């Protein structure tokens, strides 16, 4: 707590703390030193204490219209975020069973054609596997942008993988068969080229 006293030289009002009363102080204007004494009826200056129930400053409290607009914007952002997280339902053709069947046929017939690679049966699993591969790739691309049934997604994925394996096996069988046939043809041509000419028999004597 402090009190207001006046300088005896320049009569300037000075704020002096209670602890300095009875001591010598100096006026900051005229540099006059004097003994500070508390006069009768001196004005006591005390810093106001903040009240617990005091309202916050006006600049800290948003206006009602701004508060409502901010809450409305937050609600709209949450709604847009929920919409972006929810995918649309997959409404394309459900061909998971067909693609799975094509993959199985391509794999099984490809294994059989590998056993009898001389016969060009590998063309069947090659064509079936290519069809299943293309159909599965298209359906999976459409399912990534929608929300399909889990069973359809699994069957389509497995069918496409089996189709890829069937195509690879059929291609290998075709290359193997063509190579073997080419080798056999070259062997026959070589044998015919290097075969000794037939011997001519002379005229028979009587």
C-alpha positions as CSV (number, residue, x, y, z in Angstrom):
1,X,0.0,0.0,0.0
2,X,1.3,3.5,-0.7
3,X,0.2,7.1,0.0
4,X,0.4,10.4,-2.0
5,X,2.7,13.1,-0.6
6,X,3.8,16.4,-2.2
7,X,7.3,17.6,-2.7
8,X,8.0,20.7,-0.5
9,X,10.1,22.3,-3.3
10,X,8.2,21.7,-6.5
11,X,4.9,20.5,-4.9
12,X,4.8,17.5,-7.2
13,X,2.5,14.7,-6.0
14,X,4.6,11.6,-5.3
15,X,3.4,8.1,-4.5
16,X,5.4,6.8,-1.6
17,X,5.1,3.3,-0.2
18,X,4.3,3.0,3.5
19,X,7.7,1.4,4.2
20,X,9.5,4.7,3.2
21,X,7.7,6.9,5.7
22,X,10.2,8.4,8.1
23,X,13.0,8.0,5.6
24,X,14.7,10.5,3.3
25,X,13.4,10.4,-0.3
26,X,14.3,12.4,-3.3
27,X,12.0,14.1,-5.8
28,X,12.7,12.9,-9.3
29,X,12.0,16.4,-10.8
30,X,13.8,18.9,-8.7
31,X,16.1,16.4,-7.0
32,X,15.2,17.8,-3.6
33,X,15.7,15.4,-0.7
34,X,13.2,15.5,2.2
35,X,11.8,13.3,4.9
36,X,8.7,11.5,3.8
37,X,5.9,11.8,6.4
38,X,2.4,10.6,6.2
39,X,0.1,13.7,6.2
40,X,-3.3,13.6,7.8
41,X,-6.0,12.6,5.3
42,X,-3.4,11.3,2.8
43,X,-4.7,9.6,-0.2
44,X,-3.8,5.9,-0.2
45,X,-3.4,4.3,-3.6
46,X,-3.9,0.5,-3.8
47,X,-3.9,-1.6,-6.9
48,X,-7.4,-3.0,-7.6
49,X,-7.7,-6.8,-7.0
50,X,-9.3,-8.8,-9.7
51,X,-12.6,-10.2,-8.8
52,X,-13.3,-13.9,-9.2
53,X,-16.7,-13.1,-10.7
54,X,-15.4,-10.5,-13.0
55,X,-16.4,-10.9,-16.6
56,X,-13.6,-11.5,-19.2
57,X,-12.6,-8.6,-21.4
58,X,-14.8,-7.8,-24.4
59,X,-12.1,-8.8,-26.9
60,X,-11.9,-12.3,-25.4
61,X,-15.6,-13.0,-25.6
62,X,-16.8,-13.6,-29.2
63,X,-20.0,-12.1,-30.4
64,X,-23.1,-14.3,-30.4
65,X,-23.4,-14.2,-34.1
66,X,-19.7,-15.1,-34.6
67,X,-20.0,-18.0,-32.1
68,X,-23.1,-19.4,-33.9
69,X,-21.3,-19.1,-37.3
70,X,-18.3,-20.9,-35.9
71,X,-20.4,-23.7,-34.5
72,X,-22.3,-24.0,-37.8
73,X,-19.0,-24.2,-39.7
74,X,-17.7,-26.9,-37.4
75,X,-20.9,-29.0,-37.9
76,X,-20.6,-28.7,-41.6
77,X,-17.0,-29.8,-41.6
78,X,-17.9,-32.8,-39.5
79,X,-20.7,-33.7,-41.8
80,X,-18.5,-33.4,-44.9
81,X,-15.8,-35.6,-43.2
82,X,-18.4,-38.3,-42.4
83,X,-19.7,-38.2,-46.0
84,X,-16.2,-38.6,-47.4
85,X,-15.5,-41.6,-45.2
86,X,-18.7,-43.4,-46.2
87,X,-18.3,-45.0,-49.6
88,X,-21.1,-45.6,-52.0
89,X,-22.4,-49.2,-52.3
90,X,-21.1,-51.3,-55.1
91,X,-23.9,-51.7,-57.7
92,X,-21.9,-53.4,-60.4
93,X,-22.5,-57.0,-61.7
94,X,-21.7,-59.7,-59.1
95,X,-19.4,-61.9,-61.2
96,X,-17.2,-63.2,-58.4
97,X,-18.5,-66.8,-58.9
98,X,-18.0,-66.7,-62.7
99,X,-14.5,-65.3,-62.4
100,X,-13.6,-68.0,-59.8
101,X,-14.9,-70.7,-62.0
102,X,-12.9,-69.4,-65.0
103,X,-9.8,-69.4,-62.8
104,X,-10.3,-72.9,-61.7
105,X,-10.9,-74.2,-65.2
106,X,-7.9,-72.4,-66.5
107,X,-5.7,-73.9,-63.8
108,X,-7.0,-77.4,-64.0
109,X,-6.9,-77.7,-67.8
110,X,-3.5,-76.0,-67.9
111,X,-2.1,-78.7,-65.6
112,X,-3.6,-81.4,-67.8
113,X,-2.2,-79.8,-70.9
114,X,1.2,-79.7,-69.3
115,X,1.1,-83.5,-69.0
116,X,0.3,-84.0,-72.7
117,X,2.1,-80.9,-74.0
118,X,2.5,-82.5,-77.5
119,X,-1.2,-81.9,-78.1
120,X,-2.1,-78.2,-78.4
121,X,-4.7,-78.4,-75.7
122,X,-3.0,-75.5,-73.9
123,X,-4.9,-73.1,-76.1
124,X,-8.1,-73.7,-74.1
125,X,-6.8,-72.7,-70.7
126,X,-4.9,-69.9,-72.2
127,X,-8.1,-68.3,-73.6
128,X,-10.2,-69.0,-70.5
129,X,-7.5,-67.6,-68.2
130,X,-7.2,-64.4,-70.2
131,X,-10.9,-63.8,-70.0
132,X,-11.0,-64.4,-66.2
133,X,-8.0,-62.2,-65.8
134,X,-9.5,-59.2,-67.6
135,X,-12.9,-59.6,-65.9
136,X,-11.3,-59.8,-62.5
137,X,-9.1,-56.8,-63.0
138,X,-12.1,-54.7,-64.2
139,X,-14.3,-55.7,-61.3
140,X,-11.6,-55.1,-58.7
141,X,-11.0,-51.7,-60.0
142,X,-14.7,-50.9,-59.7
143,X,-14.8,-52.4,-56.2
144,X,-12.0,-50.1,-54.9
145,X,-14.3,-47.1,-55.4
146,X,-17.4,-48.6,-53.8
147,X,-18.4,-50.9,-50.9
148,X,-18.9,-54.4,-52.3
149,X,-19.8,-57.6,-50.4
150,X,-16.8,-59.2,-48.8
151,X,-17.6,-62.6,-50.4
152,X,-17.7,-61.1,-53.9
153,X,-14.4,-59.3,-53.4
154,X,-12.7,-62.5,-52.2
155,X,-14.0,-64.7,-55.0
156,X,-13.1,-62.1,-57.6
157,X,-9.6,-61.8,-56.2
158,X,-9.0,-65.5,-56.0
159,X,-10.4,-66.1,-59.5
160,X,-8.2,-63.5,-61.0
161,X,-5.1,-65.0,-59.3
162,X,-6.0,-68.5,-60.5
163,X,-6.5,-67.2,-64.0
164,X,-3.1,-65.5,-64.0
165,X,-1.5,-68.8,-62.9
166,X,-3.4,-70.7,-65.6
167,X,-2.3,-68.3,-68.3
168,X,1.3,-68.6,-67.1
169,X,1.2,-72.4,-67.1
170,X,-0.5,-72.5,-70.5
171,X,2.1,-70.2,-72.0
172,X,4.9,-72.4,-70.6
173,X,3.2,-75.5,-71.9
174,X,2.8,-73.9,-75.4
175,X,6.4,-72.9,-75.5
176,X,7.4,-76.4,-74.4
177,X,5.3,-78.1,-76.9
178,X,6.4,-75.9,-79.8
179,X,10.0,-76.5,-78.7
180,X,9.7,-80.2,-78.7
181,X,7.9,-80.3,-82.0
182,X,10.5,-78.1,-83.5
183,X,13.3,-80.4,-82.2
184,X,11.6,-83.5,-83.6
185,X,11.2,-81.8,-87.0
186,X,14.8,-80.8,-87.1
187,X,15.9,-84.3,-86.2
188,X,13.9,-85.8,-89.0
189,X,15.2,-83.3,-91.5
190,X,18.8,-84.0,-90.4
191,X,18.3,-87.7,-90.6
192,X,16.9,-87.4,-94.1
193,X,19.7,-85.1,-95.2
194,X,22.5,-87.3,-93.9
195,X,21.0,-90.6,-94.9
196,X,23.2,-92.6,-97.3
197,X,21.9,-92.9,-100.9
198,X,20.4,-96.2,-101.9
199,X,22.7,-98.7,-103.6
200,X,22.1,-99.5,-107.3
201,X,22.1,-103.1,-108.3
202,X,23.8,-104.2,-111.5
203,X,22.2,-106.2,-114.4
204,X,21.6,-109.9,-113.6
205,X,23.6,-112.4,-115.5
206,X,22.1,-115.4,-117.2
